[in-house]
Structures are given as C-alpha cells and as structure tokens.
Amino acid sequence: MDSAWNLLIDLAIILIIFLGIRMFRRPESARWGNLTAAFALLCALTVVLYRDPILTPALVLIVFLVGSMVGWFVAMRVNMVQIPAMVAFQHGAGGVAAFLVSFVELIKDATHLSVTSEVSGIVGLIIGAATFSGSMVAGGKLANRLKQTPTVFPRHNLILSGTVVVIVTLGVFAGHVSGTAVLYALIILILFSIWLGVVFSIRIGGADMPVLISFLNATAGVAAAFCGIIIQNRLLIACGATVAASGSILTHVMCKAMNRNLWKVFVGIRPKTAAGMAVTTQARPPSVAVQESSGQDLLARAIEVAKNANRVIIIPGYGMALAQAQLELVGLAKKLEGMNKEVKYAIHPVAGRMPGHMNVLLAEAEVEYDKLCEMEQINPEFAGTDLVLIVGACDVVNPAAINVEGTPISGMPILKAHEAKHIVVCNLDRRPGYSGVENPLYADPKTILLLGDARMTLGKLSQGLA
C-alpha cells in the first residue's frame, strides 16, 4: 500500500510539471507555468528528502542556499542578449550534476548494482560529461568568448570517431573491473567524454547554433534520466525524459526551419559557398548608390512610406537584441497603431541564437501574443503588405536562400519580405549575417537602408511620425 501511495504521489508531481509546461505555450500564462513547474520540483525535492533522509541536513541546506543565491545573482545580472549563453551554461550545469551523481554511485557501491543500473550510470556519466563541455563551448560562442564561426580541426571526423571508440572501450572496461581500477577508469572516461563534447561542439557555429542548443537540451535530459535509473528515482527519470523529448522536438523543428539535415550539421557537412558569392558580386542598381549618399533623405523617405502604409509587418532579428532596441521598436509599433495602421510581428524559428529568442525579447517589451506570427502563418500576407520593417535581421529574409543554389542557406525557408511593396531595413551595416551570404534584398530599389544603431534609428523614425 505504501508503494502504491508513493507511485500516486510521483504521478501527481509529474502531472503538475506537465501542466506547467503546457502553460508555456502562451506568453501571458508562461510566468505562471514557470512557477507551477518550480512548485512541482519543490514538491519532488520534499518527497525525495522525506523518503531518503540525508545524514548531514545542515550541510545540504547550506549548499542549497549558496547555490540558490549564486543562481539568483547570475540570473538578475543577465540581460536578454546574454540569455542564450546562460541557457547553454544551464545545460552544462545539468550535465555536471548528472555525471557527478553517476560517478559517486559507481564508485560507492558498484558491486551491489544491477547490470541495468551500472550500464545506466556509465552512459549517464559519458553523456553528462560531454554535455557539460559541449555546453561550455556553445556558451563561449554565444557570449563571444570563443570564435562564433565553426572551428574545424585537421581530420576532425577521424578525431571524433576515434574518441567515441576510446570512450566505448573505456566504458566496457569500467563495467568489468573492480576496486581502485574502477576509480581510475571512470576518471579517464570523464576526461575523454569532456574532450568528446569539445570536439563535437567546436565545429558547429553560425546559423546552426539553435540546433546545437536544442540538442544539448536533449542530452542534458538524457543524462538526468540515466542518472535517475542508477539511483532508482522515478521522478528524475520522468523529468529527464521530458527534457530529452522536448529538446529532441526542438532540434527537429530547428533543422526543419533551416532545411538542414541533422546528420550533416553534426558531421560538419556544409554546402559550398561559391555559388553564393555570385550574389555578392552582382551590380547594385543606381538607386542604391543614391540611397546611401544621404542618410537624412533616406530617413525622410522611410517616414513618408510609414505614414502612407496601412499594413505593416515587423521582422526582428539578433541585431535588435544586440542593440537592445525592442522597447523602441514596440514604441514605434504602438505609434503606428495609433495612426490606425495594422501592425504584426513576423517571427522566424531560427531568428536569434536560440529557439524562441525573439519571442522572449518581445514578451519583455509586452507585445500582445496575437500579434506574434509564425513564418507559415505570415508568409502569405507579405504580398499584400505596404511596409516591412526589418530590425537587425539578415539571413531569415535573404532571397538568396530561394534563388541561389550552393550557399549555406540555400533551401532554407525564409520570411518573404521581398514580396512587400516597401521595405525599410534598420541594421547596423549591410554586411551579411551569420551565414556569410550577402543579402540581395539590400540592393532592391524598393528597399530603404537605414544603417546604424537600430535603437537610435527607430527613435528617429518614431519622432518623425509625431
């Protein structure tokens, strides 16, 4: 009977977590969803401590408080631009927790572990350690501490394959030895797993970063689930499996959004850019040279177009995050709405550096949810739109993805801004995006380039509409 009650309690906690996750679907309920999921995890912690009392509760309480304070301090200091790097760091922290617990369990009482528990512990240790180092590399790239473009070693795939073979061999060896040999085998296994995470993540960069972030989310969940098996904790298994499933779905969505094959992303196969370079050498229309000659004339023209437009679509990108221009953008949008204009936001799945990055930024600026439109929903509307305002975006609106073969973004679904009647681009400069493919949209006669800090540019546009 006691076992039945424990199972019911675990199921109730899991259902509360699922309820919290379900509430993430809408920005207005996401905050409550976060609190609901946190409450469920607090209940899980209470249940675990009740079932398995700890020997030194004071020490655990102190560590818990210290960790909470550090997490609170870091979270409060991180701005919206740094969110992707912090998410990568959190994935790494989950990996560390998983492989440390597995390590302790394997060296503590390995002789009494079942085969399933021992294998799960070794697998959890490997995946957790690799997730940790891979996440640190991803976080370094996202925080501009490491080179953001892919770093490819000579014979990279051979190094990666050799590392996997060594890890599998060490894992089998660790499962068949005892005593001090287990300790040394596991330490060496951890080191090689950390190296695996570095080699795996270092050559992924640029537009593929959302795929890497999503994948590391999944591997952190897998490591936690295997960790739950070795310590025989149903709640940890369920939570880890949930994270692994959601991360896997996100990875698939990101690959689909970029028309990229997951295997090719991970083994470093990229399209040649020779064809794409043809875009960069195309002659620019005379109108472009005229436009670039006078910033004030361009601004005046953009203001006039905005005043005459009835339907406006705004496309945000990572440049908006860098400029921290979301509040100015939303202020401009509200001013346009005050002029009886229809305003919508078009969100590309891979805009930014992680899934949902633009949604988070706009939610911070209190944009109404029904104005955020996904790519499939908004693309048919561009042809009938008077003005498209692009803020800090390039690759997600680059027509080269449709018209030019052999570029890193060829075949990638884009927001069809080029079909609108008028286009205003508020970017820092006209350099290409992460893909390295120049954007022919900038040379379109109906495009007005307002180059410079997007925050200042949007402020000037807003003043001009007064």
C-alpha positions as CSV (number, residue, x, y, z in Angstrom):
1,M,0.0,0.0,0.0
2,D,2.8,2.3,0.8
3,S,4.3,1.7,-2.6
4,A,1.0,2.5,-4.2
5,W,0.8,5.8,-2.4
6,N,4.4,6.7,-3.4
7,L,3.5,6.0,-7.0
8,L,0.4,8.1,-6.9
9,I,2.4,11.0,-5.3
10,D,5.0,10.7,-8.1
11,L,2.4,10.7,-10.8
12,A,0.7,13.8,-9.2
13,I,4.0,15.7,-9.2
14,I,4.7,14.7,-12.8
15,L,1.2,15.9,-13.9
16,I,1.8,19.2,-12.2
17,I,5.1,19.6,-14.2
18,F,3.3,18.8,-17.4
19,L,0.6,21.4,-16.5
20,G,3.4,24.0,-16.0
21,I,5.0,23.0,-19.4
22,R,1.6,23.3,-21.1
23,M,1.2,26.8,-19.8
24,F,4.5,27.8,-21.6
25,R,2.5,27.8,-24.8
26,R,1.3,31.4,-24.3
27,P,3.3,34.3,-23.1
28,E,0.5,35.5,-20.8
29,S,0.5,32.2,-18.9
30,A,4.2,31.3,-19.2
31,R,5.1,33.0,-16.0
32,W,2.5,31.0,-14.1
33,G,3.7,28.0,-15.9
34,N,7.3,28.6,-14.7
35,L,6.0,29.0,-11.1
36,T,3.9,25.8,-11.4
37,A,6.8,23.8,-12.7
38,A,9.0,25.2,-9.9
39,F,6.4,24.3,-7.3
40,A,6.3,20.7,-8.7
41,L,10.1,20.4,-8.4
42,L,10.0,21.8,-4.9
43,C,7.4,19.1,-4.1
44,A,9.7,16.5,-5.7
45,L,12.6,17.6,-3.6
46,T,10.5,17.4,-0.4
47,V,9.3,13.9,-1.3
48,V,12.8,12.7,-2.0
49,L,14.2,14.1,1.2
50,Y,11.3,12.5,3.2
51,R,11.8,9.1,1.6
52,D,15.6,9.1,1.9
53,P,16.7,11.2,4.9
54,I,20.2,12.7,4.5
55,L,22.9,12.2,7.1
56,T,24.0,15.9,7.2
57,P,20.9,18.1,6.5
58,A,22.7,21.2,7.7
59,L,25.4,20.9,5.1
60,V,22.9,20.2,2.3
61,L,20.8,23.2,3.4
62,I,23.9,25.4,3.3
63,V,24.9,24.2,-0.2
64,F,21.3,24.6,-1.4
65,L,21.2,28.2,-0.2
66,V,24.6,29.1,-1.6
67,G,23.7,27.6,-5.0
68,S,20.3,29.4,-5.0
69,M,22.0,32.7,-4.2
70,V,24.6,32.3,-6.9
71,G,21.8,31.4,-9.4
72,W,19.7,34.3,-8.4
73,F,22.7,36.7,-8.7
74,V,23.6,35.5,-12.1
75,A,20.0,35.5,-13.5
76,M,19.4,39.0,-12.3
77,R,22.5,40.3,-14.0
78,V,22.0,38.6,-17.3
79,N,20.3,40.8,-20.0
80,M,18.2,39.5,-22.9
81,V,21.3,39.3,-25.3
82,Q,23.0,37.0,-22.8
83,I,20.1,34.7,-22.4
84,P,21.3,32.1,-25.0
85,A,24.7,31.9,-23.3
86,M,23.1,31.4,-19.9
87,V,20.8,28.7,-21.3
88,A,23.9,26.9,-22.6
89,F,25.5,27.2,-19.2
90,Q,22.5,25.8,-17.5
91,H,22.6,22.8,-19.8
92,G,26.2,22.3,-18.9
93,A,25.3,22.5,-15.2
94,G,22.7,19.8,-15.6
95,G,25.4,17.7,-17.3
96,V,27.8,18.2,-14.4
97,A,25.1,17.2,-11.9
98,A,24.3,14.0,-13.8
99,F,27.8,12.8,-14.3
100,L,28.9,13.6,-10.7
101,V,26.0,11.6,-9.2
102,S,26.6,8.7,-11.6
103,F,30.3,8.8,-10.7
104,V,29.6,8.7,-6.9
105,E,27.2,5.9,-7.3
106,L,29.5,3.8,-9.5
107,I,32.5,4.1,-7.1
108,K,30.4,3.9,-3.9
109,D,28.7,0.6,-4.3
110,A,29.3,-0.8,-7.8
111,T,29.4,-4.4,-6.6
112,H,25.7,-4.3,-5.5
113,L,24.5,-2.5,-8.6
114,S,22.4,-4.4,-11.1
115,V,23.6,-4.6,-14.7
116,T,20.9,-2.1,-15.7
117,S,21.9,0.4,-13.1
118,E,25.6,0.0,-13.8
119,V,25.2,0.5,-17.5
120,S,22.9,3.4,-17.0
121,G,25.4,5.0,-14.6
122,I,28.2,4.7,-17.2
123,V,26.1,6.0,-20.0
124,G,24.8,8.9,-17.8
125,L,28.4,9.7,-16.9
126,I,29.5,9.8,-20.5
127,I,26.6,11.9,-21.8
128,G,26.6,14.2,-18.8
129,A,30.4,15.0,-19.1
130,A,30.1,15.5,-22.9
131,T,27.0,17.7,-22.4
132,F,29.0,19.8,-19.9
133,S,31.9,20.5,-22.1
134,G,29.8,20.9,-25.2
135,S,27.6,23.4,-23.4
136,M,30.6,25.4,-22.2
137,V,31.8,25.7,-25.8
138,A,28.3,26.7,-27.0
139,G,28.1,29.3,-24.2
140,G,31.5,30.6,-25.1
141,K,30.5,31.1,-28.7
142,L,27.2,32.7,-27.8
143,A,28.9,35.0,-25.3
144,N,31.6,36.0,-27.9
145,R,34.3,34.5,-25.7
146,L,35.1,31.9,-28.4
147,K,35.1,32.3,-32.2
148,Q,31.5,32.1,-33.3
149,T,32.2,30.5,-36.7
150,P,32.9,26.8,-36.9
151,T,36.4,25.6,-35.9
152,V,37.4,22.5,-37.8
153,F,40.5,20.5,-36.8
154,P,42.5,18.6,-39.4
155,R,40.8,15.1,-39.8
156,H,38.1,16.3,-37.5
157,N,35.7,13.4,-38.2
158,L,38.6,10.9,-37.6
159,I,39.3,12.5,-34.2
160,L,35.6,12.4,-33.3
161,S,35.2,8.8,-34.3
162,G,38.4,7.8,-32.5
163,T,37.3,9.5,-29.3
164,V,33.9,7.6,-29.5
165,V,35.8,4.3,-29.9
166,V,38.0,5.0,-26.9
167,I,35.0,6.0,-24.8
168,V,33.1,2.8,-25.6
169,T,36.2,0.7,-24.8
170,L,36.7,2.5,-21.5
171,G,33.0,2.2,-20.7
172,V,33.1,-1.6,-21.2
173,F,36.4,-1.8,-19.2
174,A,34.9,0.2,-16.3
175,G,32.0,-2.2,-16.2
176,H,34.2,-5.3,-15.8
177,V,36.7,-4.1,-13.2
178,S,36.5,-3.5,-9.5
179,G,38.4,-1.8,-6.7
180,T,40.8,1.0,-7.4
181,A,40.7,0.3,-11.2
182,V,37.1,1.4,-11.4
183,L,38.0,4.9,-10.0
184,Y,40.9,5.4,-12.5
185,A,38.8,4.0,-15.4
186,L,35.9,6.4,-14.6
187,I,38.2,9.4,-14.3
188,I,39.8,8.7,-17.6
189,L,36.3,8.1,-19.1
190,I,35.2,11.5,-17.8
191,L,38.2,13.2,-19.4
192,F,37.6,11.6,-22.8
193,S,33.9,12.4,-22.6
194,I,34.7,16.0,-21.9
195,W,37.0,16.0,-24.9
196,L,34.2,14.5,-27.0
197,G,31.9,17.4,-26.1
198,V,34.5,19.9,-27.1
199,V,35.3,18.2,-30.5
200,F,31.6,17.8,-31.2
201,S,30.5,21.4,-30.4
202,I,33.6,23.4,-31.6
203,R,32.8,23.0,-35.3
204,I,29.2,24.0,-35.0
205,G,28.5,27.7,-35.2
206,G,26.8,30.4,-37.1
207,A,23.2,29.7,-38.1
208,D,23.5,26.1,-36.7
209,M,23.7,27.3,-33.1
210,P,20.0,27.0,-32.4
211,V,20.3,23.3,-33.4
212,L,23.2,22.8,-31.1
213,I,21.4,24.5,-28.1
214,S,18.3,22.3,-28.7
215,F,20.4,19.1,-28.9
216,L,22.3,19.9,-25.7
217,N,19.0,20.5,-24.0
218,A,18.0,16.9,-25.1
219,T,21.3,15.3,-24.0
220,A,21.1,17.0,-20.6
221,G,17.7,15.4,-20.2
222,V,19.0,12.0,-21.3
223,A,21.9,12.2,-18.8
224,A,19.5,13.1,-16.0
225,A,17.2,10.2,-16.9
226,F,20.1,7.6,-16.8
227,C,21.1,9.2,-13.5
228,G,17.6,8.6,-12.2
229,I,17.9,4.9,-13.2
230,I,21.1,4.3,-11.2
231,I,19.7,6.0,-8.1
232,Q,16.2,4.4,-8.7
233,N,14.3,7.7,-8.7
234,R,11.1,7.7,-10.8
235,L,10.8,11.5,-10.6
236,L,14.2,12.1,-12.0
237,I,13.7,9.6,-14.8
238,A,10.4,11.2,-15.8
239,C,11.8,14.8,-15.6
240,G,14.9,13.8,-17.6
241,A,12.9,12.0,-20.2
242,T,10.6,15.0,-20.6
243,V,13.5,17.4,-21.1
244,A,15.1,14.9,-23.6
245,A,11.8,14.7,-25.5
246,S,11.3,18.4,-25.7
247,G,14.9,19.0,-26.7
248,S,14.6,16.4,-29.4
249,I,11.4,18.1,-30.8
250,L,13.1,21.5,-30.7
251,T,16.1,20.1,-32.6
252,H,13.9,18.7,-35.3
253,V,12.0,22.0,-35.5
254,M,15.2,24.0,-35.9
255,C,16.6,21.7,-38.6
256,K,13.3,21.9,-40.5
257,A,13.2,25.7,-40.2
258,M,16.7,25.9,-41.8
259,N,16.1,23.0,-44.2
260,R,19.2,21.3,-42.7
261,N,19.9,17.7,-42.2
262,L,20.7,16.9,-38.6
263,W,23.4,14.4,-39.5
264,K,25.1,16.9,-41.8
265,V,25.1,19.6,-39.1
266,F,26.8,17.2,-36.7
267,V,29.4,15.8,-39.1
268,G,30.3,19.2,-40.4
269,I,29.0,18.9,-44.0
270,R,28.2,22.3,-45.3
271,P,27.2,23.5,-48.8
272,K,30.0,25.2,-50.8
273,T,29.6,29.0,-50.9
274,A,31.0,29.5,-54.4
275,A,27.5,29.9,-55.9
276,G,26.5,32.2,-53.1
277,M,29.4,34.5,-53.8
278,A,27.8,35.3,-57.1
279,V,25.3,37.2,-55.1
280,T,27.9,39.4,-53.5
281,T,29.3,40.4,-56.9
282,Q,26.0,41.4,-58.5
283,A,25.9,45.0,-59.7
284,R,23.9,47.2,-57.4
285,P,21.1,49.3,-59.0
286,P,21.9,53.0,-59.3
287,S,19.2,53.8,-56.9
288,V,21.1,52.0,-54.1
289,A,24.1,54.3,-54.5
290,V,21.8,57.3,-54.4
291,Q,20.1,56.0,-51.3
292,E,23.4,55.5,-49.5
293,S,24.5,59.0,-50.3
294,S,22.2,60.8,-47.9
295,G,21.1,59.4,-44.5
296,Q,18.6,62.3,-43.9
297,D,16.9,61.8,-47.3
298,L,16.6,58.0,-46.6
299,L,15.1,58.7,-43.2
300,A,12.6,61.2,-44.6
301,R,11.6,58.7,-47.3
302,A,11.2,55.9,-44.7
303,I,9.0,58.2,-42.6
304,E,6.8,59.1,-45.6
305,V,6.4,55.4,-46.5
306,A,5.4,54.6,-42.9
307,K,2.9,57.4,-42.9
308,N,1.3,56.1,-46.1
309,A,1.3,52.4,-45.2
310,N,-1.9,50.7,-44.0
311,R,-0.5,47.3,-43.3
312,V,2.9,46.9,-41.6
313,I,4.9,43.7,-40.7
314,I,7.9,44.0,-38.4
315,I,10.7,41.4,-38.6
316,P,13.0,41.3,-35.6
317,G,16.5,39.7,-35.6
318,Y,19.5,39.2,-33.4
319,G,20.7,42.7,-34.3
320,M,17.7,44.0,-32.4
321,A,18.9,42.1,-29.3
322,L,22.4,43.4,-29.6
323,A,21.1,47.0,-29.9
324,Q,18.6,46.4,-27.1
325,A,16.1,48.1,-29.3
326,Q,13.0,46.1,-28.5
327,L,11.4,48.8,-26.4
328,E,12.0,51.4,-29.1
329,L,10.6,49.1,-31.7
330,V,7.4,48.4,-29.7
331,G,7.0,52.1,-29.1
332,L,7.2,52.7,-32.8
333,A,4.7,49.9,-33.4
334,K,2.2,51.4,-30.9
335,K,2.6,54.8,-32.6
336,L,1.7,53.2,-36.0
337,E,-1.3,51.5,-34.4
338,G,-2.3,54.9,-33.0
339,M,-2.4,56.0,-36.6
340,N,-5.0,53.3,-37.4
341,K,-2.4,51.0,-39.1
342,E,-2.4,47.2,-38.8
343,V,0.8,46.0,-37.3
344,K,2.1,42.4,-36.9
345,Y,5.4,40.8,-36.0
346,A,6.8,38.0,-38.1
347,I,8.9,35.6,-36.2
348,H,11.3,33.2,-38.0
349,P,12.0,30.0,-36.0
350,V,15.8,30.5,-36.0
351,A,15.9,34.3,-35.5
352,G,18.3,35.0,-32.7
353,R,20.7,32.5,-31.1
354,M,18.2,30.0,-29.5
355,P,14.7,28.8,-30.1
356,G,12.2,31.5,-29.0
357,H,14.8,34.2,-28.6
358,M,12.7,36.9,-30.4
359,N,9.6,35.8,-28.5
360,V,11.3,36.4,-25.2
361,L,12.6,39.8,-26.2
362,L,9.2,41.0,-27.5
363,A,7.4,39.5,-24.4
364,E,9.8,41.6,-22.3
365,A,8.5,44.6,-24.2
366,E,4.9,43.5,-23.5
367,V,3.9,42.8,-27.1
368,E,0.4,41.2,-27.3
369,Y,0.7,37.5,-28.1
370,D,-1.8,37.6,-31.0
371,K,0.5,40.0,-32.9
372,L,3.4,37.5,-33.0
373,C,3.0,35.4,-36.2
374,E,4.9,32.3,-37.1
375,M,6.5,32.0,-40.6
376,E,3.9,29.7,-42.1
377,Q,1.1,31.9,-40.9
378,I,2.6,35.3,-42.0
379,N,4.3,34.5,-45.4
380,P,1.1,34.6,-47.5
381,E,0.4,38.1,-46.2
382,F,3.7,39.8,-47.4
383,A,2.5,40.3,-51.0
384,G,-0.4,42.5,-49.7
385,T,1.7,44.4,-47.1
386,D,2.5,48.0,-47.6
387,L,5.6,48.1,-45.4
388,V,8.0,45.6,-44.0
389,L,10.3,46.9,-41.2
390,I,13.4,44.7,-40.7
391,V,15.3,45.3,-37.5
392,G,18.6,43.5,-37.1
393,A,17.8,40.6,-39.3
394,C,19.5,39.3,-42.5
395,D,19.6,35.5,-43.2
396,V,16.0,35.0,-42.3
397,V,14.9,37.4,-45.0
398,N,17.6,36.7,-47.6
399,P,16.1,35.8,-51.0
400,A,19.4,34.1,-51.9
401,A,18.0,31.1,-49.9
402,I,15.4,30.8,-52.6
403,N,17.1,32.0,-55.7
404,V,20.7,30.9,-55.4
405,E,22.0,27.3,-55.1
406,G,25.0,26.1,-53.2
407,T,25.0,28.6,-50.4
408,P,24.9,27.7,-46.6
409,I,21.2,28.9,-46.6
410,S,20.0,27.5,-49.9
411,G,16.7,25.9,-49.5
412,M,16.1,27.4,-46.0
413,P,12.5,28.7,-45.6
414,I,12.6,32.5,-45.2
415,L,10.2,35.3,-44.3
416,K,9.2,36.6,-47.8
417,A,9.8,40.3,-47.0
418,H,10.9,40.8,-50.6
419,E,7.3,40.5,-51.8
420,A,6.1,43.6,-49.9
421,K,5.6,46.9,-51.6
422,H,8.2,48.8,-49.5
423,I,11.0,47.6,-47.2
424,V,12.8,49.5,-44.5
425,V,15.9,47.9,-43.1
426,C,17.3,49.1,-39.7
427,N,20.6,47.3,-39.5
428,L,24.0,48.3,-38.1
429,D,25.5,47.8,-41.6
430,R,25.0,45.9,-44.8
431,R,27.3,43.1,-44.0
432,P,26.0,39.5,-44.4
433,G,24.5,37.6,-41.5
434,Y,25.9,34.5,-39.8
435,S,25.7,32.5,-43.0
436,G,28.2,34.8,-44.8
437,V,25.9,35.2,-47.8
438,E,25.2,38.7,-48.8
439,N,21.6,39.8,-49.0
440,P,20.3,40.9,-52.4
441,L,17.4,42.4,-50.7
442,Y,19.6,45.4,-49.8
443,A,20.1,46.1,-53.5
444,D,16.4,46.1,-54.2
445,P,15.1,49.5,-55.4
446,K,12.1,49.3,-53.1
447,T,14.4,48.8,-50.0
448,I,15.4,51.7,-47.8
449,L,18.6,51.1,-45.8
450,L,18.8,53.0,-42.5
451,L,22.2,51.9,-41.4
452,G,23.5,52.5,-37.9
453,D,22.5,51.7,-34.3
454,A,18.9,50.3,-34.6
455,R,17.9,51.9,-31.2
456,M,18.7,55.4,-32.5
457,T,17.3,54.7,-35.9
458,L,13.9,53.6,-34.5
459,G,13.9,56.6,-32.2
460,K,14.3,58.9,-35.2
461,L,11.5,57.1,-37.1
462,S,9.2,57.4,-34.1
463,Q,9.9,61.1,-33.8
464,G,9.3,61.6,-37.5
465,L,5.8,60.1,-37.1
466,A,4.8,62.5,-34.4
